[in-house]
């Protein structure tokens, strides 16, 4: 593998959207990804590129020393190969000065919950009926204990 973590570009969105539609029953729209790529003041969108093939991506929004991780995904054929951990390591490095990070995850997505816990996220509370099919989401948060404040590592 030759993994490169880089900013998502408009040319990447077609591959990202293909993965999104394959993985999720209520995928983000192509236009949502486009808006986030164009709005670099608040949104940060990244891809994991393996020899010009997009195999994973993440989108987050940062403001006021907080980062909200909105979407993390790994192509089905690349799952269980450490790509999710690679993405979370990169996120931690990119946003090391943030004081708090949080995300929502499907209550039923135990593999993702376990991965987030491995990286220090804790379940904060349950958000009822969060997804379009009525499924609940856990809101998870990561705090920066080394500074004695809430925060991303």
C-alpha angles and dihedrals in degrees: 000000000000103000120190120182108203143148114287113250129201089254089060097056096085091058092042091050091049090055091044093054092046094052106036133055090208102036125187112256123255087244092056091058090045092052092050093049090051096044101067093157091076108001126069118190123183138178135203106229121197108185094325093316115114105224100167143004145183136201125197140163124222130198138142094011091307131110122200112199104213103175136010119172140164123200111258094243091053098047120119091027099100097265093123090053090047090054093048091049089052092047090052091052095045094049102033092130094057118106099214139013128193142173143175122240131181111264088231096051098096096163091057092043090052091049093050091048089051087059094050101267117143130198107255100179145324118265107207122224092358098150126063091251091055096256117148124240131213114226106218127193136193120206130200103235094172090069093040090240136096109277160116112283 
